[in-house]
Amino acid sequence: MNYPLTFHFKLLAFSPQIYVTDAHGGTVCYVKQKLFRFKEKVEVFADDTMRTQLATIEADRIIDWSARYTFRSPTGQVLGAIGRRGMKSLWRAHYDVFAPGAQTPTFAIQEANPWTKMLDGLVGEIPIVGIFTGYMLHPSYIATRGEAGAPTLRLTKQPALFEGRFGLTQEGPADEGEQLALLLSFLMMNLLERARG
């Protein structure tokens, strides 16, 4: 992948949508989350025409703090999974990422500073001032190999007006399958964290 990748969120859309582009502005993928599903299922497409499906992300249970989301190719091949750490994620977002074929977590994704995200959410609710929160506070999430390993990828909120924008940068080595699992993990984590506030 040509890092850094950029995630664009349409803030005024009825259902959450994410556009992912690479360093050259080329489209990497597009996600449009369907609302009102008892069991979460997200479809990932090559672009916003939604003709070519790249993957699906499906929850293993109906609404649960500790649900595990499995990534599958259109042919049904497992591409990895992500699971939220239940109660541990109440204060600081914490997710386990499973690379393809892994039975134990390969990576952990955590908020770099939970205070930044909390302030971002609070300031964002203030009339007029909330419009400019995208220029003031920049929460970030770090994927490390193992619980306390070296950083692999970092997702950081970027300045933007009338849209959500995050940059995904590579900080350490990961093979192609691991990078795909991490990209899908950051997409799903973003959808979950946006719903959480």
C-alpha positions in Angstrom: 0.0 0.0 0.0 1.1 3.5 -0.7 1.2 5.2 2.7 0.0 7.5 4.1 -3.6 6.5 3.5 -6.4 9.0 4.2 -9.8 8.1 5.6 -12.6 10.7 4.6 -15.9 10.6 6.5 -19.0 12.4 5.2 -20.4 14.0 8.4 -23.8 15.0 6.9 -24.6 11.6 5.4 -27.5 9.6 6.7 -25.5 6.4 7.0 -21.7 6.4 7.8 -19.5 6.3 4.7 -15.7 6.1 4.5 -13.6 6.9 1.4 -10.0 5.6 1.7 -7.3 7.0 -0.6 -3.6 6.4 -0.9 -0.6 8.9 -1.0 -1.2 9.5 -4.7 -5.0 10.2 -4.3 -6.0 6.8 -5.8 -9.0 5.1 -4.3 -8.1 2.1 -2.0 -11.7 1.3 -0.9 -15.1 2.6 0.0 -17.4 1.6 2.9 -21.0 2.4 3.4 -22.5 1.1 6.6 -26.1 0.0 6.6 -28.1 1.1 9.6 -30.7 -0.8 11.6 -29.1 -4.2 11.6 -29.3 -6.5 14.6 -26.1 -8.2 13.7 -23.4 -5.8 12.3 -22.3 -6.5 8.7 -20.2 -4.0 6.8 -19.3 -4.3 3.1 -16.1 -2.9 1.7 -16.0 -2.0 -2.0 -13.3 -1.0 -4.5 -15.0 2.4 -5.0 -18.3 4.3 -4.4 -19.9 2.7 -7.5 -20.2 -0.4 -5.2 -19.8 -2.8 -8.2 -16.7 -4.6 -6.9 -16.8 -6.0 -3.4 -13.4 -6.4 -1.7 -14.5 -7.8 1.7 -17.2 -8.0 4.3 -16.8 -7.4 8.1 -19.3 -9.4 10.1 -20.0 -9.5 13.9 -20.1 -12.9 15.6 -23.0 -11.9 17.8 -25.8 -9.3 18.2 -24.8 -6.1 19.9 -22.2 -6.8 22.5 -19.2 -4.9 24.0 -16.9 -7.8 23.2 -18.1 -8.7 19.8 -15.5 -10.1 17.3 -15.7 -8.9 13.7 -14.4 -11.3 11.1 -13.1 -10.0 7.7 -13.9 -12.2 4.7 -13.1 -12.0 1.0 -16.0 -12.3 -1.5 -15.1 -16.0 -1.9 -15.4 -16.5 1.9 -11.7 -16.7 2.8 -11.0 -15.3 6.3 -8.7 -12.2 6.0 -8.5 -11.6 9.8 -10.6 -10.3 12.6 -10.8 -7.5 15.2 -12.3 -7.7 18.7 -13.0 -5.0 21.3 -11.7 -5.6 24.8 -15.1 -5.1 26.5 -14.7 -3.3 29.8 -11.1 -2.4 29.2 -12.3 -0.2 26.2 -14.6 2.0 28.3 -12.0 4.6 29.1 -9.3 3.9 26.5 -10.2 2.2 23.2 -8.5 -1.2 23.1 -8.8 -3.7 20.2 -7.2 -7.0 19.4 -6.4 -7.7 15.8 -6.0 -11.2 14.4 -4.0 -11.6 11.2 -5.2 -14.3 8.7 -5.0 -17.7 10.3 -4.0 -16.4 13.7 -5.7 -17.9 16.8 -4.2 -15.4 19.2 -4.0 -11.6 18.7 -1.2 -10.5 16.4 -1.7 -6.7 17.0 -3.2 -4.5 19.6 -4.8 -1.1 18.7 -5.1 1.5 21.5 -5.8 5.2 21.8 -2.6 7.1 22.3 -4.2 9.6 24.7 -7.9 9.0 25.9 -8.1 12.6 27.2 -7.7 14.0 23.7 -10.6 12.0 22.4 -12.8 12.9 25.3 -12.1 16.6 24.8 -12.6 16.3 21.1 -16.1 14.8 21.8 -17.0 17.4 24.4 -15.9 20.4 22.3 -17.6 19.0 19.3 -21.0 19.3 21.0 -20.6 23.1 21.7 -22.6 25.1 19.2 -20.5 27.0 16.6 -17.2 26.2 18.4 -17.8 22.5 17.7 -17.5 23.2 13.9 -13.8 23.9 14.5 -13.0 21.0 16.7 -11.4 19.3 13.7 -8.7 21.9 13.7 -8.0 21.8 17.5 -7.8 18.2 18.8 -6.3 15.2 17.0 -6.9 11.8 18.7 -4.7 9.0 17.5 -4.7 5.2 17.6 -1.6 3.0 17.5 -1.4 -0.6 16.3 1.5 -2.4 17.9 2.7 -6.0 17.3 1.5 -7.8 20.4 0.4 -6.0 23.6 3.6 -3.9 24.1 5.5 -4.4 20.9 6.8 -2.0 18.3 4.4 0.4 16.6 3.3 -0.8 13.1 0.6 1.7 12.0 -0.8 4.9 13.4 -4.2 6.5 12.7 -4.4 10.2 13.5 -7.3 12.6 13.1 -6.4 15.5 10.7 -7.6 19.0 10.4 -10.8 19.1 8.3 -14.0 21.2 8.1 -17.4 19.6 7.5 -15.9 16.1 7.2 -13.9 13.6 9.3 -10.4 13.0 8.1 -7.8 10.6 9.5 -4.3 9.7 8.2 -2.9 6.2 8.4 0.9 6.0 8.5 3.2 3.1 8.6 5.7 3.0 11.5 6.9 -0.6 11.3 7.0 -3.7 9.1 4.0 -5.8 8.3 3.4 -8.3 5.5 0.6 -7.8 2.9 -2.0 -10.0 4.7 -1.3 -8.2 8.0 -1.6 -4.8 6.4 -5.0 -5.7 4.9 -6.2 -7.0 8.3 -5.0 -3.8 10.0 -6.7 -1.6 7.3 -10.0 -3.4 7.8 -9.5 -3.3 11.6 -9.0 0.5 11.5 -12.1 0.9 9.3 -14.3 -1.1 11.7 -12.7 0.5 14.7 -13.5 4.0 13.3 -17.2 3.0 12.7 -17.4 1.6 16.3 -15.7 4.6 17.9 -17.8 7.1 16.0 -20.9 5.4 17.2 -19.5 5.4 20.7 -19.0 9.1 20.6 
